[in-house]
Amino acid sequence: MEYLRNIADVFVTMVLDPRILALILGGSVSGLLVGVIPGLTATMALALLINVSYGMPLEHAVVFLLSVYVGATSGGLCSAIMINIPGTPAAAATALDGFPLAKKGMGGLAIGTGFIASFIGTVFGILIMLTLTPVLYIIAMRMGNWEMFLLALFGIMICGTLSNDKDPIKGWIVGFLGFAFAMVGMEEIYAFPRFTFGSLQLRGGIPLIATLIGVFGISEVLSVLQEATAYKIEGKIGRVIPPFSVFKSLMPATLRSGAIGVIIGAIPGAGEDVGAWLAYDIGKRRSKDKDKFGTGILEGVICPEVANNAVIGGAMIPLLALAIPGSPPSAMFLAAMNLHGVRPGPMLNVENPLFLPMVGVALMCASLAMVFWGLLLVKPMVGVLKIKREILLPLVVPLTVIGAYSGGMRIFDVYLMLFAGVLGYILRQMDYPLAPLVLGLILGPLADVSFRQALMQSRGTFMPLLRRPIGLVLMVAIAWLIWSGIVRAREYYRKVDFVGGD
């Protein structure tokens, strides 16, 4: 009862505060505009706005950043439907049926259906988050150093597996590259400098925010400008708000996609795009109209849009309970909370019992603002697509420089950001995923400290690990990921060699 009372108190406080309502409305519409423009992702938006939120009170920063997160995740459907170019990776699956609908003159109906589906997915994820996170707090309190080390290792491994399903080894390589970057600087137990090569600047470690901005901002700009695809609006907007009967007849697909999104969101590093593609694939297989998928049906829009927004709530579950982000944008939110002195993890419920209700209420209000702006501003947002990327994206670069510099007030951070951007661009060109790099950088300190503390407690022996059930389960899961990943990689390269030989 106290938990429900906290949620109600936070809700009343937020709704009655005009400043918070203004931040929700402003953040959601800003996120929508970011999502509409191909090349500007939710991750990039949060990376650039983290330092803007630094001077805000905690509750204001939470509602603003989460509003941007929800808006940017949903906004990508507009460009996916109208020009067949997803505004964000999370909307890529939406284009498969959204664009054919636009060519039929039903673009507005597809967009309206997508925004309402996004709202349903967000609410579904919020309810699961508020229900499961307190339970996970209890489980997390019983986990020791061995379990935290294995959990961090499992997060990097499964993120690498899901980020590159054809060749998981590439994902693992990038994940442990991020892990190696996390080892740079003063280690956290004895404050001994590692891998600094005599540089005083590196003693502080690799700055997370500057690296995130470089990996997801600069590399995105370089990749998109290289494509230089011209925009062309196909079809008319038409009717926007769908009839209620559309969702009534597709309620099983909606609930199934929401569950898929939450599960994928709770897996470290998987992200919104994985949830959307999986929901679309399963929706197609289970649909009565499976032959019509890809030709322009609303079910093909609903499935991915419900899922990619349900991922938001799912990604908050491991982030709040274990300090392990479930997606790249949630990693940005974790970095922002660290700036504000909030430490997500098992002790969060003790140190700040109102934080979880605050996140839930903020996401709920943000989803309402998102669907309001989305249905109201369809035509202006589609008009934004006419702005050439060659003009727009170079304007983002100064913002990345400001964001990287303001994090630590060091020009060295700007250099690191540029290095991370070039590295991210090279990895993209070589078909290496970027999400494991970020997760490795975030989970590296947790894995390092937990492993060394566990060895200290056990006096250098691994035997206590064999008496811990959760640790044994995690070890079996990691072993299975390694075995299945190697098998998949061998099959993939065997096919590539076969095609190349022909």
N, C-alpha and C positions, 0 to 999 in steps of 0.2 A: 504493500500500500504506500509506503514511503517513497518508493521508486516512482509510482504513478503520480504521487503528489508533487514530486520534484519536476516531472515532465509538465504537469499542469501549471506550476508556478513559473517555470521558464517560458512557457508558451504565452502566458498572460503578460509577463514582463516584456517580452519581445514585441508582441502585437501592440502594446500600448506605448511603445517608444518610437516616436516619429523618425528619429535618426536611424534606428535599425531598419525600419521599413524603407526608408530612402536608400540605404545601402543595399538592401535586398533587391529593390527595383532597379537600381543603377547597376549592380553587379550582374544581375541576370541578363539585362539587355546588352551590357558590354560583352558578356560571354556569348550571347547569341550572335552578335556581329562578328566576334572572333571566329566562331564556329562556321559561319556562313562562308568566310573567305578561305579557299583552299590554300594550305600552307601554314595557316595560323591555327595551331592545335590547342586543346585544353591545357596540355602540359606546358606549352610555351606561354600561354596567357598567365597561368599561375606562377611560372618562373619569373615573369616580368613584374608581377604585381606583389610578390612576397615583400619586397622592400617598401612598397607603397603602404602596406598594412602595418609596417613596423611601429609607426607612431600612434596607431589606433589602440583603444582598449581591447582586451582579449575578445570580449563578446562581439565587438564590431568587426574585428579582423576575421573571426570565424564565419560570421554570416556573409561578409563580403566575399571572401575567397570561395566559400562553398556555393554561393550564388553564381559566381563566375564559372565554377566547375560544372554545375548543372547546366547552365546556359550554353557553354561551349560544347559540351557533350551532345546536346540536342540540336544545336544550330547547324551542324554539318549536314543534316538531312536536306536542307534547302538546295544547296548546290549539287548534292548527289542526285536529287530528283530532277532539277531543272536543267542542268548542263552535264549530267553524268560524270561529274568530278567531285568526289566526296570532300566536303570541307574539312573533315577530320577522318582519321583511319577508322574510327568507330562507326562511321556512316557508309563505309564501302559496300557492305552487304545490302544496304537500303537501296543503292542505285540499281541493283539487278531488276527490281520490279518498279521502283519509283520512276526511273527514266522512261520506260515504256508507257507508264500511266501518263506522264507529262506529254508524250508525243500523241497520246489519244485525246488531249485537251483536258485531262483530269489532274493536272499538276497541283492545283490548289487543294483538291480533295486529298491527294496523296500527302501533301505537306501537313494539312490539318490533322489527318489521321496519324501521321508520324509524331506530331507534337503531343497529341492526347495519349498515344501509346507511350511516349517518353515519360509523361506525367504518371501514368499507371505504373510503369517500371520503377520509377524513382520511389513512389509511395510503397510499392511492394518491398523494395530493398530496405527502406527505412524501417518498416514494421519488423522485418527479420532481424535487422541490426539491433533494434531496441530490445528484441526478445532474446537473442542469442549472446550478445556481448557480455551481459552480466554473468551468464553461465560460464563463458570462456574466462572471465576474470577469476572465477573460483578454481578452474582447472590450471590456469597459468600460475596461480599462487603456489601450487604444489610442484611446479617444475623447478628443477635445480640447474646447476651450471651445465651438466652434461646434456640435459634436454634442450637448453637454450642454444648450445653449440650445434647440436644436431638439427634443431629447427631452422637455424640460420642457414646451415649447409643444405638442408632440404629445400628451403625457399629458393636458393640460387639454382639448384639443380632442376627443380620443376619449372622455374621461370625460363631457364634455357631450353628445356624440352618443349614447352608450349610456344615459345617465341619463334622457334624454327622447327616445325614438326617434321620436315623432310630430313633435316640433318641436325639433330639436337646437339651434336658435338660443337657446332659453331656457337650455339647459345651458351654452352658451358664454358667455352674458351673466353667469350666476352664477359661472362659472369665472374670468372676468377681473375680476369684482368681488372675489373672493378674492385674485387677483393684485394688485389695487389696494391692498387692505388690507395685503398683504405689503410694499408700498413705504413704509409709514408707519414713521418712526423714523430712526435713524442708519444711513445706507447703509454697506455692509461694506467698501468700498475706501478711502474718504477720511473716513469717519465724519462725513459732513455730514448735518444733520437735514433730513428731507423730510416734508412734509405733517403737521407736528406742530402747526401753528397756534399756536405759542408755548407749548404745553403741555410742561412738563418730564416729565410722566408718559408722554406719547406718544413721547418720545425713545427709550425702550426698545423701541418697536415694539408691535404688537398681540400679546399673549401667546397662544401657540398653545393651551395646555391650557384656559385660561379660555374661549376662543372655541369650542373643540370641545365643552366641557361645555354652553355656552349653546345652540349650534346643534343639538346632538343630544339634550341633556337637557331644558332648559327648553321648547324648541319642541315636543318630544315630549309632555311633560306637558300643555301647553296644548292640543295637538291631540287627545290622547286624552280629556281631560276634557270637551272640547266634544262628543265623540261620545256619551259616557255610555251605552254599550251594556250592557245587563244580561246577565249570564252565565247560561247554562242548560246543564247537562251532559246531553248526548243519549246514550242507550244505556249499556250496561254495559261494564266493562273486559274481562272474559273472558280467554282465553288470551293470554299475552304473548310467549313465545319461539316464533318461527316455525320450521318444519321446514327442514332443510338443502336439501331439494329446491326450495324457493322460489328461492333464490339460484342454485342450480345451473342451473335452467332459464332464468334471466334473466341469466346471466353476460355475454353480449354487451351487453345494455342497461346493465349495471352498469359495465363497462369503458368503454363509450362515454360515459356520463354523467360518469365520473371524468375522462376526457380533456377533455370540454367544460368541466368545472369548473376544471381546471388552466389551460387556455387563457384563460378569462374572468378567472381570478384574476390572471394575469400582465399583463392589460391595466389600466393605471393607473385606479383609481377605479371600476371596473365593479362589483365587489362580489358578495356571495353571492346576493342576490336575482336579479340578472341571470343568473348561472350556473344557478340552479334553474329559472327560467322557460324558458331556452333548452333545457336538458336535457329538461324535460317536453315541450316542443313537438316537439323532434326525436324523443324517445322515442315520442310518440304517432304521428308520421308513419311511423316505422320498425317499429312493433309489428305483430304478427300480429293482435292484438286491439284495433286502433285505435278501433273502434266502441264498445268498452267503457270507454275512458278517460272519466273524469268520472262514471261510474256506481258506482265502488268496486272497483278492482282493485289488487293489491299492487304491480304494476309502476308504477302512477301515483304510488306513495309512494316507491319505490326510486329512480327517476330523479332527482327533485329533491333528495332527501336525500343521495345520493351526490355530486351536483354541488356543493351548497352547502358541503359540508365539504371537498371537493377544492379549492375556491377558497382555503381557508386556506393550504395548501401553495403553491398557485400565486401567491397574493398576496405570499408571503415572498420569491419569486425576485427581482422587481424591487426590493423593499424592501432586501434584504440586499446586492444587487450594485450597485444604482444609487441607493439612498436614495429611491426613488419608491414609495410605498405602492400596493398593488394594490386595496385596499378601505378603506372608512372605519375598520373596527376595526384594520386593520394600520397605519393612520395614527396611531391611539392608541398602538399598540405602538412605533412610531417615536418618538413624543414621549416615551414612557417611557424608551427607550434613550438618548435625548439627555440626559435627566435623570441617567442613570447614567454619562455620559461615553463612551458607545459611539457611534461614528460609522459607521453603515451606509454602504456605498458601495464603490467599487473597491479602496480601501485596507484594507477590513475584514479581508480574508484575511491581510494582512501584519501589521496591528496586533493582531489578535486571532484567530488561526487556529482556535481552539477554539469560536468563537461559533456558526458554522454547525452543527457537530455538536451543540452544546448545544441550539439551537433544534429540530433534528430529533428528538433524543432526548426533549426536553420535550414536543413535540407527540405523539410516539408514546405516551409514558406517559399524557399527558392523554387521548388517545383511548381507551386501555384503561380508565382511571378513569371516563370518560364513559359507556361502554357498560355498565360494572359498575353504576354508580349508576342509570343510566337504566332498566335492566331490574329493578333491586332496588326502586326507589322510585316505580314508576309510579303506584300508588294514592295515596300521599301527595302527589305532585306534581299529580295531577288534583284533589286536595282543595284545594290552594292556589288553584285557579281560582275557588273560591267567595268569596274575599276581594274585596270591592268595590273597583274602581279609584278611586272617589271618596274612599275612605279611604286606600288604599295610596299612590297617586301623590303626594299632597301631602307625604307623609313623605320623598319623594325630594328635594324642593326644598331643605331644609336641608343635605342631603349635597352638592348641587351648589354651594351657597354655601361650604361648608367646603373642597371640592375646588378651587374657583377661588381662594379666599383663600390656601390653603396653598401654591399654586404659586409665588407671588412675595411673599407676606406683605404684600399691598397691598389696601386696600379698593377702590382704583381697578379692580383686576382683577374684583372682584365686579360693579361697575357695567358693565364691558365684557361680562361674561358675560350679564347681564340684557339688555343691548342686543342682543347676538348672538342670544339666545333669542327676543326679540321679532321681530328681523329674520328668523330662521329660520321662525318661525310665519307671518309675512306671506308669505314665499316659498312655504311649503307651501300656504297658502290660494290662492295665485295659480298653483299647479301648476308651480312652479320646483323643480328637484331641488337637494338640499343637498350631495351628494357633491362636485360640481365646486367649490363654494365652499371646502371644506376642502382639496381638492387644489391649488387656486390659491394658497391661503395657504401651503401647504407648499412648492410648487414655485416660487413667486414669487422668493424670494431666489436660488435656483439659476439661474433663467433670467436674472435681472437681472445678477448678478455674471458669469456665463459670457458673456453678450452683450457687456458692457462690456470685459471682459478680452480677448475675441476681437478687438474693434475696436482696442484698444490695441496688440495684437500685430501686427495687419495695417495699422496706421496709418490707420484709418478707412475702409478699403476692404473690400468684400464679395467680392472676386475669389478669395481663398484658399478660400472655401467651395465654389466651383465645381470645385475640384480634389480634393474629399474625397468618396469614394463613399458613405460612411454618411450624410453630410450631405445629399447629393443624394437618396438614398432617403427620408430623413425629410421633405425638402421636398415631394417628390412625394406622399408619404402625407398630409401636411397639406393640400396643395392638393386632393387627392381628397376628404378629409373635408369641406372647405369646400364644394366643388361638390355632393357628394351630400347634405350636410345642407341646403343651400339648396333643392335640388330636392324633398327630402322635406317641408320646411316649406311650400313653395308648394303642393304637392299636398294637404297636410293642411288648410291654410286655404282652399283651393279647395273641398274637401269640406264644411268647416264653413260657408262662405258659401252653398253650394248647399243644405245642410240648412236653414240659417236662412232662406234665401229661400223655401223651400217652406213 
